[in-house]
Amino acid sequence: MNSMKKRINLSLIGIGVATMLVTALICLITLSSMYVDHVRQDMEITADMLCSAYERGDTADLSIFNTSRMRVTLISPDGTALFETDGNMEVMDNHLERPEIKAALEEGKGKARRISITMDIDMYYYAKLLEDGNIVRVSMQAESIFSIYRGMLMWMILVGGIIVIGSIVTSMILTRKLVDPVQRMAQKLDHVNEVDMYEELVPLADALTVYQKRTHELEKVRQEFTANVSHELKTPLTTISGYAEMIENGMVKAGDIPNCAGKIHKEAGRMLTLIGDILELSRLDEPGMQKDLQQVDLYQIAKQCLEMAELSAQKHQVQLFMEGTPSMVMGEKGMLEELVANLCDNAIRYNRPSGRVTITVKKDGITFNTILKVEDTGIGISEEDQRRIFERFYRVDKGRSRETGGTGLGLAIVKHIVQQHGAKIQIKSALDQGTCIKITFPQPDTDSKSPESES
């Protein structure tokens, strides 16, 4: 795991070293340019003075520039040396091919620089064409800029060391100041908004606060869910255990055994239904759950579910009706069957004798979305209960729900399936006036094809 302090320290030290190197390079380039300009300016002034003296006929003045640093040469138009301040004209080559001489003959003046790496010196040349066709050339020997830098090397190393040490100390101080608010936040996660922090850390603190609230809410939901599951399982288990113990101890007459067995069978069925609903909710809660989406006819699914609920409807003396037209939606067939079955089951169990349940599937004439409506003429739901009916194990009428075999998880499963399909759910109900649950499915992608259409 990378250390934040270490990375910041290394970054700041790197910036310091890089700044030092860039500064040194810029100084080298600037000083070199200034040094060369200064040398050439001196040579141009000297050459102008020599030309003036020569044109006045005072050629003896040329000899006064016989110094160790500067040399003066008078060259004829054919490149032959006519005068040389060091007096070695006999051994001098023809100068006609020298770049500064060529430039002087063509343009009136010329300059050149020749670097001697072995001697670590630079030679600068400046030539000027005279009125009689001869050329005056001034040459100067100077230390190379690298030679000057080498002389400053110790000072540069000293300054560089000071900069590096300063960068290390500064980076440690800045890193501590940068990291301290984060560490304080980590130490006071439960009161993170009370910590004095940088403005840039406020969104992080807000996000942490929201995350903590959600975590606490999820923990509360988990605890409530665990308690509810325990309670819901305990009730049928207690009944099963009680009847089984009575039969085991011979406390039940032979004629009452079928009744007791029926009670046991009923409670076992409740447990199996409850466990199935819990497993289904767990499956729907899984993040990134894979769905086998395809275009399916919601009208046909609702019609089949209504046919399967016929027996339960007869038992509760409720009439079933189907309305609408075939409507395609993009979804997983198994989930949609469970959604319709749960809504239909609730509408039947919370209805009245001689009541009605009507399922409608149709297209919205404006948006072309598919609408599923399940309406009943049952006991209805109060406004207060409507806000909580999709909570797990929440029952509007607890006694009636258990009596009819409800687990309290049906509408929670419906809510999850609706979310998985990107649909919207609405409820309209009033006490003693029935309930209407409306689900709107988005229009399916016309490019998608169902397996049936591909075969």
C-alpha positions in Angstrom: 0.0 0.0 0.0 1.4 3.4 -1.0 2.0 6.0 1.7 0.3 9.4 1.0 3.0 11.2 3.0 5.8 9.4 1.1 4.3 10.2 -2.3 3.8 13.9 -1.4 7.4 14.1 0.0 8.9 12.5 -3.1 6.8 14.8 -5.4 7.9 18.0 -3.6 11.5 16.9 -3.5 11.3 16.0 -7.2 9.9 19.5 -7.9 12.7 21.1 -6.0 15.4 19.1 -7.8 13.8 19.7 -11.2 13.5 23.4 -10.5 17.2 23.5 -9.6 18.2 21.7 -12.8 16.0 23.8 -15.0 17.3 27.0 -13.3 20.9 25.9 -13.9 20.2 25.1 -17.5 18.5 28.5 -18.1 21.4 30.3 -16.4 23.9 28.4 -18.5 22.1 29.3 -21.8 21.6 32.9 -20.7 25.2 33.5 -19.5 26.6 31.8 -22.6 24.6 34.1 -24.8 25.5 37.2 -22.8 29.2 36.2 -22.7 29.4 35.6 -26.5 27.6 38.9 -27.2 30.0 40.7 -24.9 33.1 39.2 -26.6 31.8 40.0 -30.1 30.9 43.5 -29.2 34.4 44.2 -27.9 35.9 42.7 -31.1 33.6 44.8 -33.3 34.7 48.0 -31.5 38.3 47.0 -31.8 37.9 46.3 -35.5 36.3 49.6 -36.1 39.1 51.4 -34.4 41.7 49.5 -36.4 39.9 50.2 -39.7 39.9 53.9 -38.9 43.6 53.9 -38.1 44.4 51.9 -41.2 42.4 54.1 -43.5 44.3 57.2 -42.0 47.5 55.4 -43.1 48.6 54.9 -39.5 49.3 51.2 -39.9 51.8 51.1 -37.1 48.8 51.3 -34.7 48.0 47.7 -35.6 50.9 46.5 -33.6 49.6 47.9 -30.3 47.0 45.1 -30.2 49.6 42.4 -29.8 48.3 40.8 -26.7 47.8 37.3 -25.4 44.0 37.5 -25.8 43.6 39.4 -29.0 45.3 39.0 -32.4 45.0 41.3 -35.4 45.6 40.1 -39.0 45.6 42.1 -42.2 44.6 39.9 -45.2 44.7 40.6 -48.9 41.8 39.9 -51.2 43.5 36.6 -52.3 43.7 35.3 -48.8 47.4 36.0 -48.1 48.3 37.4 -44.6 49.9 40.8 -45.0 50.3 41.6 -41.3 50.0 39.5 -38.1 50.5 40.9 -34.6 52.3 37.7 -33.4 54.7 37.9 -36.4 54.2 34.3 -37.7 53.0 35.1 -41.2 55.4 32.7 -42.8 53.7 29.7 -41.4 50.1 30.9 -41.8 47.9 29.2 -44.4 45.8 31.0 -47.0 42.7 32.5 -45.3 40.5 32.8 -48.3 38.4 29.7 -47.3 37.8 30.9 -43.7 34.1 31.6 -43.2 34.6 35.0 -41.6 36.8 36.1 -44.6 34.3 34.8 -47.1 31.5 36.7 -45.4 33.6 39.9 -45.3 34.4 39.7 -49.0 30.7 39.2 -49.8 28.9 41.3 -47.2 31.5 43.7 -45.9 32.0 42.0 -42.6 31.9 38.5 -41.1 32.2 36.6 -37.9 32.9 33.1 -36.7 33.5 31.0 -33.7 35.7 27.9 -33.4 35.6 25.7 -30.4 38.7 23.8 -29.2 37.4 21.0 -27.0 41.0 19.7 -26.3 42.3 23.1 -25.1 38.9 24.0 -23.5 38.9 27.4 -25.2 36.8 29.2 -27.7 38.2 31.4 -30.6 36.1 34.3 -31.8 36.8 35.9 -35.2 35.6 39.2 -36.6 36.6 40.4 -40.1 35.8 43.7 -41.9 36.4 44.7 -45.5 38.6 47.9 -46.0 38.2 50.4 -48.8 41.3 49.2 -50.6 40.0 45.6 -50.7 42.1 44.2 -47.9 40.5 42.7 -44.8 41.2 43.4 -41.1 40.5 40.4 -38.9 40.4 40.5 -35.1 40.5 37.2 -33.2 40.2 36.7 -29.5 40.8 33.7 -27.3 38.4 33.1 -24.4 37.6 30.4 -21.9 34.6 28.2 -22.9 31.4 28.7 -20.9 31.7 25.1 -19.7 35.2 25.9 -18.3 33.7 28.8 -16.4 30.9 26.6 -15.1 33.4 24.0 -13.9 35.1 26.7 -11.8 31.7 27.3 -10.2 31.0 23.6 -9.7 31.7 23.5 -6.0 29.4 26.5 -5.4 26.7 24.9 -7.5 26.9 21.6 -5.6 26.7 23.5 -2.3 23.7 25.5 -3.5 22.1 22.4 -4.9 22.5 20.6 -1.6 20.9 23.4 0.2 18.0 23.4 -2.2 17.5 19.6 -1.8 17.7 19.8 2.0 15.3 22.7 1.9 12.9 20.7 -0.3 13.0 17.8 2.1 12.3 19.9 5.2 9.6 21.9 3.3 8.0 18.8 2.0 7.8 17.2 5.4 6.2 20.3 6.9 3.7 20.7 4.0 2.9 17.0 4.0 2.1 17.0 7.7 -0.1 20.0 7.2 -1.9 18.4 4.2 -2.3 14.9 5.8 -3.3 16.0 9.4 -6.9 17.0 8.5 -7.4 13.6 6.7 -6.1 11.8 9.8 -8.3 13.8 12.1 -11.3 12.9 9.9 -10.4 9.2 10.1 -10.2 9.5 13.9 -13.6 11.2 14.2 -15.7 9.4 11.5 -18.8 9.6 13.7 -18.5 13.4 13.9 -16.5 14.1 10.7 -18.3 17.4 10.0 -17.0 18.8 13.3 -13.4 18.5 12.2 -11.5 21.6 11.0 -10.7 20.7 7.4 -9.8 22.1 4.0 -12.6 23.4 1.8 -11.7 20.7 -0.8 -12.3 17.9 1.8 -15.9 19.1 2.6 -17.4 17.0 -0.3 -15.6 14.0 1.0 -16.9 14.7 4.6 -20.4 15.1 3.3 -20.1 11.8 1.3 -18.8 10.0 4.4 -21.7 11.4 6.4 -24.2 10.2 3.8 -22.5 6.8 3.7 -22.6 6.5 7.5 -26.3 7.3 7.6 -27.0 4.7 4.9 -24.9 2.2 6.7 -26.7 2.8 9.9 -30.1 2.6 8.1 -29.0 -0.7 6.4 -27.8 -2.0 9.7 -31.2 -1.1 11.3 -33.0 -2.7 8.4 -30.8 -5.9 8.7 -31.5 -6.1 12.4 -35.2 -5.6 11.9 -35.2 -8.2 9.1 -33.4 -10.7 11.3 -35.8 -10.1 14.1 -38.8 -10.4 11.8 -37.5 -13.6 10.2 -36.9 -15.1 13.6 -40.4 -14.1 14.7 -42.1 -15.3 11.5 -40.3 -18.7 11.7 -40.8 -19.1 15.4 -44.6 -18.9 15.2 -45.2 -21.8 12.8 -42.3 -23.8 14.4 -44.0 -23.4 17.8 -47.3 -24.6 16.4 -45.7 -27.6 14.6 -43.7 -28.5 17.7 -46.7 -28.2 20.0 -49.0 -30.4 17.9 -46.2 -32.9 17.3 -45.5 -33.1 21.0 -49.2 -33.7 21.7 -49.3 -36.5 19.2 -46.0 -38.0 20.5 -47.3 -38.0 24.1 -50.7 -39.6 23.1 -52.6 -36.5 24.2 -54.5 -36.4 20.9 -57.5 -38.7 20.2 -57.3 -40.8 17.2 -60.1 -38.9 15.6 -58.3 -35.6 16.1 -55.0 -36.7 14.6 -56.0 -35.8 10.9 -56.8 -32.3 12.2 -53.5 -31.9 14.0 -51.7 -33.2 11.0 -53.5 -30.7 8.8 -52.4 -27.9 11.2 -48.8 -29.1 11.0 -49.0 -29.3 7.2 -50.4 -25.8 7.0 -47.7 -24.3 9.2 -45.0 -26.2 7.4 -46.4 -24.8 4.1 -46.2 -21.3 5.6 -42.6 -21.9 6.5 -41.7 -23.1 3.1 -43.4 -20.1 1.5 -41.6 -17.7 3.9 -38.2 -19.3 3.2 -38.9 -19.1 -0.6 -39.7 -15.4 -0.3 -36.6 -14.7 1.8 -34.4 -16.5 -0.7 -36.0 -14.6 -3.6 -35.4 -11.3 -1.8 -31.8 -12.2 -1.2 -31.4 -13.0 -4.9 -33.0 -9.7 -5.9 -30.7 -7.9 -3.5 -27.5 -9.2 -5.0 -25.5 -6.4 -6.6 -24.9 -6.8 -10.3 -27.5 -9.6 -10.6 -27.6 -11.0 -14.1 -31.0 -10.7 -15.8 -32.1 -12.6 -18.9 -34.0 -9.8 -20.5 -36.1 -10.3 -23.6 -39.2 -9.0 -25.2 -42.2 -10.8 -23.5 -46.0 -10.2 -23.8 -47.1 -8.9 -20.4 -50.7 -9.5 -21.3 -50.1 -13.2 -21.7 -48.1 -13.4 -18.5 -51.0 -11.7 -16.6 -53.6 -14.0 -18.2 -51.7 -17.1 -17.2 -51.2 -15.8 -13.6 -55.0 -15.1 -13.4 -55.8 -18.6 -14.5 -53.4 -20.1 -11.9 -55.1 -17.9 -9.2 -58.6 -19.2 -10.0 -58.6 -21.8 -7.3 -57.5 -19.3 -4.6 -60.2 -16.9 -5.9 -62.9 -19.5 -5.6 -61.8 -20.3 -2.1 -62.1 -16.6 -1.1 -65.3 -16.1 -3.1 -63.6 -13.5 -5.4 -64.3 -13.0 -9.1 -61.3 -12.5 -11.5 -61.4 -10.3 -14.6 -58.9 -9.6 -17.4 -58.8 -6.6 -19.6 -56.4 -5.0 -22.2 -54.5 -6.0 -25.2 -51.1 -7.8 -25.9 -48.3 -5.5 -24.9 -44.6 -6.2 -25.2 -42.1 -5.3 -22.5 -38.4 -5.8 -22.1 -38.0 -8.0 -19.0 -37.2 -11.4 -17.4 -40.2 -13.6 -17.8 -39.8 -15.4 -14.4 -39.6 -12.1 -12.5 -42.6 -10.7 -14.2 -44.7 -13.8 -13.5 -43.8 -13.5 -9.8 -44.6 -9.8 -9.8 -48.1 -10.4 -11.3 -48.7 -13.4 -9.1 -47.9 -11.5 -5.9 -50.1 -8.6 -6.8 -52.9 -10.9 -7.7 -52.5 -13.0 -4.5 -52.6 -9.8 -2.4 -55.7 -8.5 -4.2 -57.5 -11.9 -3.5 -56.5 -12.4 0.1 -57.4 -8.8 1.2 -60.7 -8.8 -0.7 -64.2 -9.4 0.5 -66.6 -12.2 -0.3 -68.2 -11.6 -3.7 -65.4 -9.1 -4.4 -63.7 -8.5 -7.7 -60.1 -8.4 -8.9 -59.4 -6.8 -12.3 -56.0 -7.0 -14.1 -55.5 -4.6 -17.0 -52.6 -4.6 -19.4 -52.4 -1.9 -22.1 -50.3 0.6 -23.9 -50.3 4.3 -22.9 -51.6 6.2 -25.9 -49.1 9.1 -25.5 -45.8 7.6 -24.3 -46.4 4.0 -25.6 -45.2 2.7 -22.3 -46.9 -0.5 -21.0 -49.2 -0.2 -18.0 -50.1 -3.0 -15.7 -53.0 -2.3 -13.2 -54.3 -4.6 -10.5 -57.5 -3.4 -9.0 -59.6 -4.9 -6.2 -62.7 -4.1 -4.2 -61.1 -5.2 -0.9 -60.5 -3.6 2.5 -58.3 -0.8 1.2 -55.2 0.7 2.7 -54.9 3.9 4.8 -52.7 6.8 3.8 -50.3 6.0 6.7 -50.0 2.4 5.7 -49.5 3.2 2.0 -46.1 4.7 2.9 -44.9 1.4 4.4 -46.6 -1.4 2.5 -43.4 -2.1 0.5 -41.4 -2.6 3.7 -40.4 -6.2 4.5 -42.8 -8.0 6.8 -45.1 -5.0 7.0 -48.7 -6.0 7.2 -51.7 -3.8 7.0 -53.9 -6.4 8.8 -51.5 -8.7 10.6 -54.1 -11.1 11.9 -55.8 -11.5 8.5 -52.4 -11.8 6.7 -51.3 -14.7 8.8 -54.7 -16.3 8.7 -54.6 -16.3 4.9 -51.0 -17.5 4.7 -49.3 -14.2 3.8 -45.6 -13.7 4.7 -45.4 -9.9 4.5 -42.7 -10.1 1.8 -44.9 -10.1 -1.3 -44.9 -6.4 -2.0 -41.2 -6.0 -1.0 -40.5 -8.5 -3.8 -42.8 -6.6 -6.2 -40.8 -3.4 -5.4 -37.5 -5.0 -6.1 -38.7 -6.5 -9.4 -40.1 -3.1 -10.5 -36.7 -1.5 -9.8 -34.9 -4.2 -11.6 -36.9 -3.5 -14.8 -36.6 0.3 -14.5 -40.4 0.6 -14.1 -42.4 2.9 -11.8 -45.1 1.8 -9.3 -48.0 3.8 -8.0 -50.7 3.0 -5.4 -54.2 4.5 -5.0 -56.3 3.2 -2.2 -58.8 4.2 0.5 -60.2 2.3 3.5 -63.2 0.1 2.6 -63.0 1.2 -1.1 -60.4 -1.1 -2.5 -56.9 -0.7 -3.9 -55.4 0.0 -7.4 -51.7 -0.7 -8.0 -50.3 0.7 -11.2 -47.0 -0.2 -12.7 -45.6 1.6 -15.8 -42.9 -0.2 -17.9 -40.7 1.8 -20.2 -41.2 1.2 -24.0 -38.9 -1.6 -25.1 -36.1 -1.1 -27.6 -37.5 -1.8 -31.0 -34.1 -3.2 -32.2 -34.3 -6.0 -29.6 -35.8 -9.3 -30.6 -37.4 -12.0 -28.6 -36.2 -15.6 -28.9 -39.5 -16.4 -30.5 -39.1 -13.8 -33.2 -35.6 -15.0 -34.0 -36.6 -18.7 -34.4 
